[in-house]
Amino acid sequence: MAWFLVEITYVQEKLADVRPRHREFLSALADQGVVALGGPLGDGSGGISMYQAADEAALLEIIDKDPYHLEGVVAKRTVREFKPVIGSWIPKEA
């Protein structure tokens, strides 16, 4: 499994209406262990989420189902693989 950082820039006019469905979507993925964290940027221009998926193709299948993507809230999306090495939530190697 690989980790990915996904950053999106919002289409502001559509944001408020779709946000509840987007948060339900991410919450369900968090319950499944797919989303480690997610939230808006401080300036409200977009958000960042961290996902775990088999590969980038699998990740894209997941995030393409996000209501933000489906309902036109995403003006721009950037996906980058991330290799975390430090953090309290990272499993310790034996």
All heavy atoms as an XYZ file, in Angstrom:
727
protein
N       0.849     -1.187      0.000
C       0.000      0.000      0.000
C       0.890      1.245      0.000
O       1.953      1.258      0.609
C      -0.899      0.022      1.227
C      -1.898     -1.126      1.289
S      -3.139     -1.076      0.016
C      -4.364     -0.061      0.778
N       0.413      2.256     -0.660
C       1.151      3.515     -0.751
C       0.284      4.639     -0.171
O      -0.939      4.528     -0.099
C       1.488      3.816     -2.211
N       0.953      5.706      0.229
C       0.278      6.898      0.737
C       0.297      7.970     -0.338
O       1.274      8.093     -1.078
C       0.986      7.428      1.982
C       0.783      6.569      3.183
C       1.628      5.633      3.687
C      -0.356      6.564      4.032
N       1.084      5.041      4.797
C      -0.131      5.599      5.034
C      -1.552      7.280      4.045
C      -1.052      5.334      6.036
C      -2.470      7.012      5.053
C      -2.218      6.060      6.033
N      -0.773      8.759     -0.382
C      -0.879      9.834     -1.356
C      -1.429     11.090     -0.692
O      -2.339     11.011      0.134
C      -1.816      9.433     -2.499
C      -1.313      8.279     -3.297
C      -1.649      6.986     -2.950
C      -0.490      8.490     -4.386
C      -1.172      5.909     -3.678
C      -0.007      7.422     -5.121
C      -0.348      6.128     -4.773
N      -0.877     12.235     -1.070
C      -1.420     13.526     -0.678
C      -2.218     14.050     -1.862
O      -1.723     14.059     -2.995
C      -0.313     14.517     -0.347
C       0.469     14.251      0.923
C       1.616     15.252      1.048
C      -0.434     14.333      2.136
N      -3.430     14.462     -1.595
C      -4.293     15.019     -2.628
C      -4.638     16.441     -2.213
O      -5.171     16.665     -1.124
C      -5.581     14.183     -2.808
C      -6.494     14.825     -3.839
C      -5.228     12.755     -3.200
N      -4.305     17.388     -3.081
C      -4.634     18.785     -2.821
C      -5.612     19.247     -3.885
O      -5.414     18.986     -5.072
C      -3.395     19.669     -2.841
C      -3.709     21.119     -2.522
C      -2.484     22.003     -2.383
O      -1.359     21.500     -2.493
O      -2.661     23.207     -2.163
N      -6.672     19.896     -3.434
C      -7.641     20.430     -4.385
C      -7.825     21.925     -4.165
O      -7.625     22.435     -3.063
C      -9.005     19.710     -4.300
C      -9.643     19.864     -2.918
C      -8.875     18.250     -4.682
C     -11.060     19.324     -2.826
N      -8.184     22.591     -5.246
C      -8.585     23.992     -5.212
C     -10.082     24.011     -5.502
O     -10.549     23.326     -6.412
C      -7.827     24.809     -6.273
O      -6.426     24.684     -6.022
C      -8.219     26.274     -6.217
N     -10.827     24.781     -4.698
C     -12.276     24.785     -4.782
C     -12.821     25.746     -5.837
O     -12.264     26.817     -6.065
C     -12.910     25.236     -3.460
C     -12.578     24.436     -2.236
C     -12.384     25.079     -1.020
C     -12.495     23.056     -2.255
C     -12.112     24.371      0.137
C     -12.215     22.330     -1.098
C     -12.024     23.008      0.094
O     -11.758     22.308      1.244
N     -13.973     25.383     -6.404
C     -14.862     26.308     -7.095
C     -15.778     26.830     -5.991
O     -16.676     26.106     -5.528
C     -15.663     25.604     -8.207
C     -16.688     26.555     -8.811
C     -14.738     25.034     -9.271
N     -15.519     28.015     -5.507
C     -16.157     28.544     -4.297
C     -17.680     28.557     -4.368
O     -18.351     28.293     -3.364
C     -15.637     29.951     -4.000
C     -14.179     29.997     -3.609
C     -13.902     29.358     -2.259
O     -14.745     29.344     -1.365
N     -12.713     28.823     -2.101
N     -18.244     28.857     -5.530
C     -19.692     28.999     -5.654
C     -20.438     27.692     -5.371
O     -21.613     27.721     -5.017
C     -20.061     29.492     -7.065
C     -19.481     30.835     -7.439
C     -18.003     30.774     -7.827
O     -17.547     29.740     -8.371
O     -17.291     31.750     -7.563
N     -19.784     26.560     -5.530
C     -20.443     25.267     -5.355
C     -20.115     24.607     -4.020
O     -20.732     23.615     -3.642
C     -20.026     24.324     -6.489
C     -20.435     24.835     -7.848
C     -20.019     23.873     -8.928
C     -20.481     24.377    -10.286
N     -20.290     23.390    -11.335
N     -19.161     25.155     -3.306
C     -18.594     24.523     -2.122
C     -19.607     24.241     -1.014
O     -19.724     23.111     -0.544
C     -17.452     25.392     -1.589
C     -16.724     24.921     -0.357
C     -16.017     23.603     -0.629
C     -15.725     25.977      0.083
N     -20.326     25.241     -0.574
C     -21.197     25.103      0.607
C     -22.258     24.023      0.415
O     -22.535     23.246      1.339
C     -21.841     26.436      0.936
N     -22.837     23.947     -0.767
C     -23.910     22.982     -1.016
C     -23.395     21.537     -0.986
O     -24.086     20.647     -0.512
C     -24.556     23.276     -2.376
C     -25.692     22.322     -2.680
O     -26.587     22.163     -1.818
O     -25.682     21.721     -3.773
N     -22.189     21.307     -1.467
C     -21.670     19.950     -1.626
C     -20.878     19.480     -0.400
O     -20.729     18.280     -0.182
C     -20.810     19.858     -2.911
C     -20.290     18.453     -3.146
C     -21.608     20.327     -4.121
N     -20.407     20.403      0.417
C     -19.536     20.051      1.552
C     -20.079     18.936      2.444
O     -19.331     18.019      2.794
C     -19.209     21.281      2.396
C     -18.308     20.945      3.582
C     -17.872     22.172      4.319
N     -16.675     22.670      3.645
C     -16.269     23.930      3.694
N     -16.970     24.831      4.352
N     -15.176     24.298      3.071
N     -21.354     18.933      2.829
C     -21.830     17.834      3.691
C     -21.654     16.455      3.048
O     -21.239     15.504      3.715
C     -23.306     18.171      3.920
C     -23.394     19.650      3.721
C     -22.392     19.964      2.645
N     -21.943     16.326      1.765
C     -21.787     15.041      1.085
C     -20.319     14.646      0.962
O     -19.962     13.476      1.105
C     -22.454     15.095     -0.295
C     -23.968     15.183     -0.195
C     -24.665     15.139     -1.538
N     -24.387     16.270     -2.425
C     -24.909     17.481     -2.296
N     -25.731     17.757     -1.283
N     -24.639     18.431     -3.163
N     -19.465     15.621      0.726
C     -18.022     15.374      0.650
C     -17.504     14.866      1.997
O     -16.756     13.881      2.052
C     -17.309     16.670      0.258
C     -15.846     16.662      0.487
N     -14.963     15.964     -0.316
C     -15.088     17.277      1.438
C     -13.719     16.151      0.122
N     -13.782     16.940      1.183
N     -17.919     15.493      3.066
C     -17.442     15.076      4.395
C     -17.970     13.701      4.775
O     -17.255     12.919      5.398
C     -17.800     16.132      5.434
C     -16.934     17.370      5.255
C     -17.059     18.338      6.376
N     -16.086     19.424      6.211
C     -16.117     20.537      6.907
N     -17.041     20.708      7.840
N     -15.213     21.476      6.698
N     -19.179     13.364      4.385
C     -19.699     12.009      4.620
C     -18.865     10.989      3.851
O     -18.542      9.921      4.379
C     -21.161     11.914      4.184
C     -22.130     12.610      5.106
C     -23.559     12.574      4.569
O     -23.857     11.740      3.688
O     -24.364     13.392      5.039
N     -18.533     11.315      2.620
C     -17.714     10.451      1.774
C     -16.348     10.208      2.426
O     -15.914      9.066      2.572
C     -17.564     11.102      0.394
C     -16.641     10.381     -0.542
C     -17.057      9.248     -1.218
C     -15.359     10.852     -0.769
C     -16.199      8.587     -2.104
C     -14.500     10.207     -1.640
C     -14.920      9.064     -2.303
N     -15.673     11.279      2.844
C     -14.352     11.136      3.467
C     -14.438     10.429      4.809
O     -13.555      9.632      5.144
C     -13.676     12.495      3.639
C     -13.128     13.163      2.393
C     -12.327     14.406      2.774
C     -12.286     12.234      1.549
N     -15.476     10.693      5.582
C     -15.639     10.026      6.879
C     -15.768      8.520      6.707
O     -15.184      7.744      7.474
C     -16.857     10.571      7.626
O     -16.629     11.902      8.024
N     -16.530      8.089      5.704
C     -16.668      6.657      5.438
C     -15.322      6.050      5.055
O     -14.967      4.962      5.511
C     -17.699      6.419      4.343
N     -14.550      6.764      4.245
C     -13.221      6.273      3.865
C     -12.277      6.247      5.064
O     -11.443      5.352      5.187
C     -12.634      7.127      2.737
C     -13.324      7.004      1.385
C     -12.726      7.996      0.393
C     -13.233      5.582      0.847
N     -12.410      7.214      5.961
C     -11.583      7.227      7.176
C     -11.917      6.021      8.049
O     -11.014      5.375      8.592
C     -11.792      8.533      7.944
N     -13.206      5.685      8.151
C     -13.621      4.517      8.928
C     -13.053      3.220      8.348
O     -12.814      2.261      9.074
C     -15.146      4.417      8.983
C     -15.778      5.499      9.841
O     -15.053      6.163     10.625
O     -17.008      5.695      9.706
N     -12.804      3.208      7.037
C     -12.242      2.037      6.366
C     -10.711      2.030      6.383
O     -10.090      1.093      5.898
C     -12.701      2.011      4.898
C     -14.182      1.887      4.719
C     -14.593      2.158      3.272
O     -13.870      1.882      2.335
N     -15.784      2.721      3.111
N     -10.097      3.101      6.913
C      -8.646      3.187      6.951
C      -8.020      3.688      5.664
O      -6.797      3.638      5.506
N      -8.830      4.215      4.758
C      -8.321      4.711      3.475
C      -7.847      6.152      3.602
O      -6.851      6.539      2.995
C      -9.406      4.591      2.377
C      -8.950      5.217      1.066
C      -9.784      3.127      2.173
N      -8.554      6.958      4.384
C      -8.186      8.360      4.597
C      -7.591      8.495      5.990
O      -8.223      8.122      6.980
C      -9.407      9.298      4.449
C      -9.060     10.715      4.876
C      -9.909      9.297      3.012
N      -6.363      9.019      6.048
C      -5.713      9.245      7.340
C      -6.106     10.597      7.919
O      -6.262     10.736      9.128
C      -4.198      9.158      7.190
N      -6.247     11.590      7.057
C      -6.635     12.927      7.492
C      -7.100     13.723      6.296
O      -6.801     13.392      5.155
C      -5.477     13.647      8.191
C      -4.176     13.839      7.407
C      -4.205     15.105      6.597
C      -3.010     13.873      8.372
N      -7.832     14.758      6.567
C      -8.296     15.641      5.509
C      -8.877     16.890      6.109
O      -9.357     16.891      7.238
N      -8.825     17.972      5.354
C      -9.402     19.216      5.823
C      -9.073     20.375      4.908
O      -8.227     20.251      4.021
N      -9.767     21.500      5.140
C      -9.548     22.674      4.308
C      -8.267     23.409      4.679
O      -7.790     23.319      5.811
C     -10.770     23.542      4.599
C     -11.176     23.159      5.989
C     -10.828     21.697      6.125
N      -7.737     24.138      3.713
C      -6.606     25.020      3.974
C      -7.099     26.226      4.776
O      -8.284     26.579      4.704
C      -5.983     25.485      2.649
C      -5.371     24.368      1.809
C      -4.993     24.887      0.424
C      -4.159     23.781      2.506
N      -6.204     26.844      5.495
C      -6.569     27.963      6.355
C      -7.202     29.127      5.632
O      -8.048     29.818      6.195
N      -6.835     29.340      4.378
C      -7.399     30.465      3.637
C      -8.695     30.121      2.921
O      -9.295     30.963      2.255
C      -6.376     31.036      2.651
C      -6.021     30.091      1.521
O      -6.568     28.973      1.446
O      -5.157     30.468      0.697
N      -9.150     28.854      3.033
C     -10.415     28.447      2.439
C     -10.384     28.233      0.937
O     -11.420     27.993      0.329
N      -9.210     28.285      0.339
C      -9.113     28.155     -1.117
C      -9.178     26.718     -1.611
O      -9.400     26.466     -2.789
C      -7.821     28.800     -1.616
O      -6.695     28.085     -1.112
N      -8.959     25.765     -0.703
C      -8.928     24.364     -1.099
C      -8.729     23.491      0.113
O      -8.907     23.935      1.255
N      -8.326     22.240     -0.126
C      -8.116     21.311      0.972
C      -7.064     20.281      0.628
O      -6.663     20.131     -0.527
N      -6.618     19.567      1.667
C      -5.625     18.509      1.519
C      -6.119     17.284      2.259
O      -6.667     17.385      3.358
C      -4.254     18.946      2.078
C      -3.696     20.102      1.269
C      -3.263     17.773      2.086
C      -2.385     20.655      1.781
N      -5.923     16.124      1.641
C      -6.257     14.852      2.269
C      -5.117     13.876      2.047
O      -4.399     13.972      1.053
C      -7.538     14.260      1.675
O      -8.625     15.129      1.864
N      -4.964     12.947      2.978
C      -3.963     11.893      2.843
C      -4.688     10.560      2.766
O      -5.490     10.226      3.641
C      -2.994     11.884      4.023
C      -1.872     10.864      3.829
S      -0.766     10.709      5.251
C      -0.229     12.378      5.475
N      -4.428      9.825      1.696
C      -5.082      8.548      1.419
C      -4.055      7.428      1.382
O      -2.893      7.640      1.037
C      -5.736      8.561      0.034
C      -6.869      9.517     -0.143
C      -6.644     10.867     -0.383
C      -8.185      9.067     -0.116
C      -7.695     11.746     -0.584
C      -9.243      9.937     -0.316
C      -8.987     11.278     -0.554
O     -10.037     12.148     -0.750
N      -4.537      6.210      1.647
C      -3.737      5.016      1.441
C      -4.448      4.174      0.384
O      -5.659      3.940      0.475
C      -3.585      4.222      2.735
C      -2.581      3.105      2.623
C      -2.332      2.435      3.960
O      -3.253      2.158      4.706
N      -1.077      2.184      4.258
N      -3.689      3.760     -0.639
C      -4.258      2.958     -1.722
C      -3.168      2.061     -2.292
O      -1.971      2.304     -2.070
C      -4.815      3.863     -2.813
N      -3.577      1.053     -3.032
C      -2.627      0.106     -3.615
C      -1.659      0.806     -4.566
O      -0.469      0.505     -4.589
C      -3.364     -1.009     -4.341
N      -2.176      1.732     -5.353
C      -1.355      2.483     -6.297
C      -2.149      3.708     -6.739
O      -3.296      3.903     -6.314
C      -0.927      1.616     -7.491
C      -2.096      0.959     -8.207
O      -3.200      1.546     -8.258
O      -1.912     -0.155     -8.713
N      -1.565      4.520     -7.610
C      -2.234      5.754     -8.014
C      -3.519      5.477     -8.791
O      -4.504      6.200     -8.638
C      -1.299      6.637     -8.834
C      -1.879      8.011     -9.077
C      -0.896      9.008     -9.646
O       0.321      8.809     -9.543
O      -1.373     10.015    -10.211
N      -3.525      4.444     -9.600
C      -4.745      4.104    -10.347
C      -5.892      3.767     -9.390
O      -7.029      4.215     -9.593
C      -4.479      2.943    -11.299
N      -5.590      3.004     -8.347
C      -6.617      2.661     -7.350
C      -7.092      3.908     -6.614
O      -8.286      4.068     -6.332
C      -6.072      1.629     -6.368
N      -6.161      4.796     -6.300
C      -6.526      6.048     -5.639
C      -7.461      6.861     -6.517
O      -8.471      7.390     -6.034
C      -5.276      6.870     -5.304
C      -5.592      8.275     -4.799
C      -6.160      8.223     -3.395
C      -4.379      9.160     -4.869
N      -7.144      6.987     -7.793
C      -7.984      7.778     -8.693
C      -9.396      7.207     -8.784
O     -10.371      7.968     -8.850
C      -7.339      7.879    -10.073
C      -6.058      8.704    -10.124
C      -5.428      8.636    -11.501
C      -6.276     10.142     -9.695
N      -9.528      5.895     -8.749
C     -10.869      5.279     -8.731
C     -11.645      5.733     -7.508
O     -12.853      5.965     -7.579
C     -10.767      3.758     -8.737
C     -10.444      3.165    -10.075
C     -10.512      1.644    -10.050
O     -11.404      1.085     -9.364
O      -9.674      1.027    -10.714
N     -10.947      5.853     -6.389
C     -11.584      6.279     -5.138
C     -11.978      7.747     -5.208
O     -13.129      8.109     -4.974
C     -10.649      6.020     -3.938
C     -10.438      4.518     -3.737
C     -11.200      6.680     -2.677
C      -9.289      4.177     -2.806
N     -11.013      8.610     -5.498
C     -11.280     10.050     -5.400
C     -12.163     10.571     -6.531
O     -12.764     11.637     -6.386
C      -9.988     10.880     -5.246
C      -9.078     10.767     -6.460
C      -9.260     10.478     -3.970
C      -7.814     11.639     -6.358
N     -12.260      9.825     -7.617
C     -13.188     10.227     -8.674
C     -14.642     10.044     -8.251
O     -15.547     10.558     -8.907
C     -12.911      9.453     -9.967
C     -11.705      9.983    -10.725
O     -11.154     11.044    -10.350
O     -11.289      9.323    -11.702
N     -14.894      9.341     -7.133
C     -16.248      9.157     -6.603
C     -16.611     10.210     -5.550
O     -17.738     10.231     -5.046
C     -16.386      7.755     -6.009
C     -16.245      6.661     -7.047
C     -16.235      5.286     -6.414
C     -15.968      4.231     -7.484
N     -15.661      2.936     -6.898
N     -15.666     11.075     -5.218
C     -15.892     12.142     -4.233
C     -16.951     13.111     -4.779
O     -16.853     13.548     -5.928
C     -14.574     12.880     -3.989
C     -14.642     13.931     -2.907
O     -15.726     14.488     -2.639
O     -13.578     14.224     -2.344
N     -17.966     13.449     -3.979
C     -18.954     14.428     -4.437
C     -18.335     15.747     -4.909
O     -18.875     16.368     -5.828
C     -19.839     14.639     -3.206
C     -19.758     13.330     -2.485
C     -18.329     12.876     -2.673
N     -17.242     16.172     -4.307
C     -16.575     17.389     -4.802
C     -16.188     17.224     -6.263
O     -16.331     18.152     -7.056
C     -15.334     17.707     -3.977
C     -15.568     18.529     -2.731
C     -16.834     18.916     -2.312
C     -14.494     18.930     -1.958
C     -17.019     19.663     -1.171
C     -14.666     19.689     -0.811
C     -15.933     20.054     -0.420
O     -16.117     20.811      0.706
N     -15.663     16.076     -6.616
C     -15.265     15.818     -8.012
C     -16.505     15.678     -8.901
O     -16.588     16.290     -9.967
C     -14.407     14.551     -8.079
C     -14.009     14.153     -9.453
N     -13.027     14.810    -10.155
C     -14.469     13.177    -10.264
C     -12.892     14.253    -11.347
N     -13.763     13.249    -11.434
N     -17.460     14.879     -8.462
C     -18.645     14.595     -9.269
C     -19.530     15.821     -9.491
O     -20.186     15.931    -10.533
C     -19.476     13.488     -8.614
C     -18.815     12.113     -8.531
C     -19.680     11.165     -7.713
C     -18.560     11.557     -9.923
N     -19.545     16.739     -8.517
C     -20.461     17.880     -8.588
C     -19.759     19.192     -8.925
O     -20.335     20.268     -8.747
C     -21.244     17.977     -7.280
C     -22.099     16.735     -7.046
C     -22.951     16.812     -5.807
O     -23.587     17.869     -5.583
O     -22.980     15.821     -5.052
N     -18.524     19.110     -9.421
C     -17.855     20.288     -9.963
C     -17.260     21.261     -8.960
O     -17.044     22.431     -9.294
N     -16.959     20.813     -7.754
C     -16.338     21.700     -6.766
C     -14.826     21.785     -6.975
O     -14.199     22.755     -6.583
C     -16.658     21.231     -5.321
C     -15.951     22.088     -4.279
C     -18.152     21.244     -5.079
N     -14.244     20.801     -7.619
C     -12.792     20.752     -7.804
C     -12.394     21.547     -9.049
O     -12.688     21.147    -10.175
C     -12.291     19.296     -7.924
C     -10.790     19.265     -8.169
C     -12.650     18.508     -6.675
N     -11.695     22.666     -8.824
C     -11.165     23.453     -9.937
C      -9.826     22.884    -10.395
O      -9.501     22.900    -11.578
C     -10.992     24.911     -9.513
N      -9.064     22.359     -9.428
C      -7.752     21.779     -9.723
C      -7.479     20.703     -8.695
O      -7.836     20.855     -7.520
C      -6.671     22.868     -9.638
C      -5.271     22.368     -9.918
C      -4.252     23.495     -9.789
C      -2.855     22.949     -9.991
N      -1.842     23.973     -9.734
N      -6.841     19.617     -9.123
C      -6.501     18.521     -8.212
C      -5.073     18.072     -8.489
O      -4.699     17.851     -9.634
C      -7.477     17.363     -8.413
C      -7.218     16.182     -7.504
C      -8.314     15.154     -7.595
N      -8.230     14.390     -8.834
C      -9.100     13.461     -9.206
N     -10.143     13.183     -8.450
N      -8.963     12.816    -10.331
N      -4.292     17.932     -7.419
C      -2.923     17.457     -7.511
C      -2.796     16.204     -6.654
O      -3.221     16.198     -5.492
C      -1.926     18.518     -6.991
O      -2.126     19.722     -7.723
C      -0.500     18.068     -7.157
N      -2.214     15.151     -7.212
C      -2.000     13.891     -6.505
C      -0.508     13.612     -6.492
O       0.135     13.636     -7.541
C      -2.731     12.723     -7.204
C      -2.383     11.398     -6.545
C      -4.235     12.958     -7.207
N       0.025     13.388     -5.294
C       1.449     13.054     -5.166
C       1.613     11.917     -4.178
O       1.000     11.917     -3.113
C       2.252     14.258     -4.682
C       2.268     15.387     -5.693
C       3.202     16.478     -5.305
N       2.696     17.133     -4.097
C       3.313     18.131     -3.492
N       4.449     18.584     -3.933
N       2.805     18.678     -2.422
N       2.476     10.957     -4.537
C       2.776      9.886     -3.591
C       3.603     10.472     -2.460
O       4.441     11.352     -2.664
C       3.538      8.747     -4.270
C       3.709      7.564     -3.336
C       4.295      6.325     -4.000
O       4.516      6.330     -5.218
O       4.530      5.360     -3.256
N       3.343      9.973     -1.251
C       3.997     10.467     -0.039
C       4.564      9.275      0.704
O       3.905      8.236      0.803
C       2.946     11.197      0.810
C       3.440     11.710      2.129
C       4.446     12.645      2.204
C       2.870     11.246      3.307
C       4.883     13.124      3.430
C       3.296     11.724      4.531
C       4.310     12.662      4.587
N       5.772      9.398      1.223
C       6.423      8.296      1.933
C       6.699      8.721      3.375
O       7.790      9.152      3.709
C       7.712      7.907      1.218
C       7.461      7.419     -0.199
C       8.714      6.900     -0.842
C       8.450      6.466     -2.256
N       7.890      5.154     -2.381
N       5.693      8.596      4.250
C       5.877      9.010      5.640
C       6.877      8.104      6.367
O       6.856      6.884      6.185
C       4.483      8.879      6.250
C       3.757      7.930      5.362
C       4.360      8.061      3.999
N       7.743      8.722      7.152
C       8.719      7.957      7.931
C       8.682      8.302      9.420
O       9.204      7.548     10.227
C      10.166      8.149      7.391
C      10.294      7.572      5.990
C      10.581      9.601      7.408
N       8.068      9.418      9.768
C       7.993      9.835     11.168
C       6.549     10.211     11.482
O       5.908     10.917     10.714
C       8.908     11.044     11.446
C      10.361     10.658     11.196
C       8.712     11.560     12.868
C      11.319     11.833     11.253
N       6.056      9.737     12.613
C       4.715     10.083     13.050
C       4.173      9.030     13.991
O       4.505      7.850     13.872
N       3.343      9.449     14.911
C       2.822      8.527     15.921
C       1.891      7.466     15.340
O       1.714      6.409     15.932
C       2.102      9.305     17.013
O       1.024     10.028     16.468
N       1.309      7.713     14.184
C       0.376      6.760     13.584
C       1.060      5.774     12.635
O       0.401      4.886     12.114
C      -0.760      7.486     12.873
C      -0.283      8.520     11.900
C      -0.024      9.840     12.176
C       0.049      8.337     10.525
N       0.419     10.479     11.047
C       0.485      9.573     10.020
C       0.026      7.251      9.669
C       0.871      9.750      8.700
C       0.415      7.433      8.350
C       0.830      8.665      7.871
N       2.343      5.938     12.402
C       3.068      5.038     11.496
C       3.428      3.759     12.248
O       4.015      3.817     13.318
C       4.350      5.704     10.960
C       3.981      6.939     10.139
C       5.158      4.735     10.107
C       5.173      7.745      9.705
N       3.086      2.578     11.685
C       3.438      1.326     12.369
C       4.950      1.197     12.560
O       5.728      1.550     11.672
C       2.920      0.246     11.407
C       1.927      0.924     10.543
C       2.358      2.354     10.457
N       5.342      0.730     13.720
C       6.763      0.536     14.031
C       7.259     -0.730     13.330
O       6.569     -1.738     13.310
C       6.987      0.393     15.539
C       6.450      1.567     16.341
C       7.273      2.808     16.101
C       6.758      3.906     17.034
N       6.723      5.189     16.441
N       8.453     -0.639     12.771
C       9.042     -1.826     12.139
C       9.590     -2.748     13.218
O      10.110     -2.297     14.237
C      10.153     -1.410     11.187
C       9.642     -0.672      9.968
C      10.725     -0.391      8.961
O      11.689     -1.157      8.892
O      10.584      0.608      8.242
N       9.502     -4.035     12.977
C       9.973     -5.015     13.946
C      11.481     -5.111     13.936
O      12.156     -4.794     13.021
C       9.358     -6.366     13.656
